[in-house]
Amino acid sequence: MADTTVVNASPLGQHLERIAESQQVSYLVFNKKRITLVAKIMIGRETDNTIVVDNKLASRHHCMIQKIRDAYFLKDENSTNGTFLNGRRIPPDKYVRLNPGDKITIGSSNLIMG
């Protein structure tokens, strides 16, 4: 017999299940710490960033991760040395969709999507 409850059988329950399934990426791992993703995360060398990267190759405001609808996207903020996703440099000012397991490289620092 199928595992059916009022929650997943109802239209609202099915909608909530779809939302939960679409939220694949929920955290970022940096320096062995798990960082919960929010609507917008700024990454760079300056202390006013959400994630501060202590690396001379990182720009003051290097890149950002932004939630758009149900997905997270990476955008380079015209950094000097570029932002790399899975070993490939992303174009400046373009949004690139992130997936679980993606590796973001800023200088010699790595951030892993969870």
C-alpha positions, 0 to 999 in steps of 0.5 A: 500500500502506498505511503499516503498521508493527508499532507502529501495527498492534499494540494497544499502538501504536494506544493510544499513537497515540490518546494522542498525538492526544488531547494537542492542547495541549502548551505556552503562549506568554507574553512570547514564551517557550514554556512546557511545560504540566505537570499544574498551573500557577498564574498570578498576580502573586505570585512563588510562581506557576509563571507570574508576571504582572507586571501590576497588574490580575492578582491574587496567585493569579489562575488556574490551568491543570490537566490532567484526564485528557487535556485542559487546563482553565483555572480562575479563582481568584476573581481581582479583575478576572477571567480571560478566554478568547478575550475572554469572562470565565470564571466563577470556580471553573469549569473551562473546557477549553482548545484550541490557539490559545485566548487567555487574558487576565489584565489586559493580559497575553495567554497563547496555547495552543499 
